Amino acid sequence: MAEIIGKVTGQPIQHISLSDEELEVGMVHAGMPEEYADMLAGLDRRIRENGSNNEGGD
């Protein structure tokens, strides 16, 4: 995905993997409430571990 975005924008894009804690701390540092950042970091972890069930159903 980063490669595609880089080609479209003409700018180099680098993907950096973050730990769950780094992701949460970064979101809080950017102004997100801690509880919401914790929930999103947990969601990211579950998607990474289990994939997403995005089959377009209900």
C-alpha positions in Angstrom: 0.0 0.0 0.0 2.8 2.4 0.9 4.4 1.8 -2.5 1.1 2.6 -4.3 0.6 5.8 -2.3 4.2 6.8 -3.0 3.8 6.4 -6.7 0.5 8.4 -6.8 1.8 11.2 -4.7 5.3 11.3 -6.0 6.5 11.2 -2.4 8.4 8.4 -0.7 6.2 6.6 1.9 7.7 4.4 4.5 5.6 1.9 6.5 6.6 1.6 10.1 5.3 -1.2 12.3 4.4 0.0 15.8 3.8 -2.0 19.0 0.3 -1.7 20.5 1.8 0.5 23.2 3.6 2.8 20.7 0.4 3.1 18.7 -1.7 4.0 21.8 0.9 6.5 23.1 1.1 8.2 19.7 -2.6 8.6 19.5 -2.8 10.0 23.0 0.1 12.3 22.3 -1.8 13.6 19.2 -4.8 14.5 21.5 -7.0 11.4 21.4 -8.6 10.5 24.7 -6.7 7.6 26.4 -9.7 5.3 26.6 -10.4 5.7 22.9 -6.8 5.2 21.9 -6.7 2.0 24.0 -9.8 0.7 22.3 -8.4 1.5 18.8 -5.0 -0.1 19.6 -6.9 -3.2 20.8 -8.9 -3.3 17.6 -5.7 -3.0 15.6 -4.2 -5.9 17.5 -7.3 -8.1 17.0 -7.4 -7.4 13.3 -3.6 -8.1 13.0 -4.0 -11.4 14.9 -7.4 -12.6 13.5 -7.8 -10.7 10.3 -11.0 -8.8 9.5 -14.3 -10.2 8.7 -15.2 -7.7 5.9 -17.2 -9.9 3.6 -19.9 -7.2 2.9 -22.6 -9.1 4.8 -25.0 -7.6 7.3 
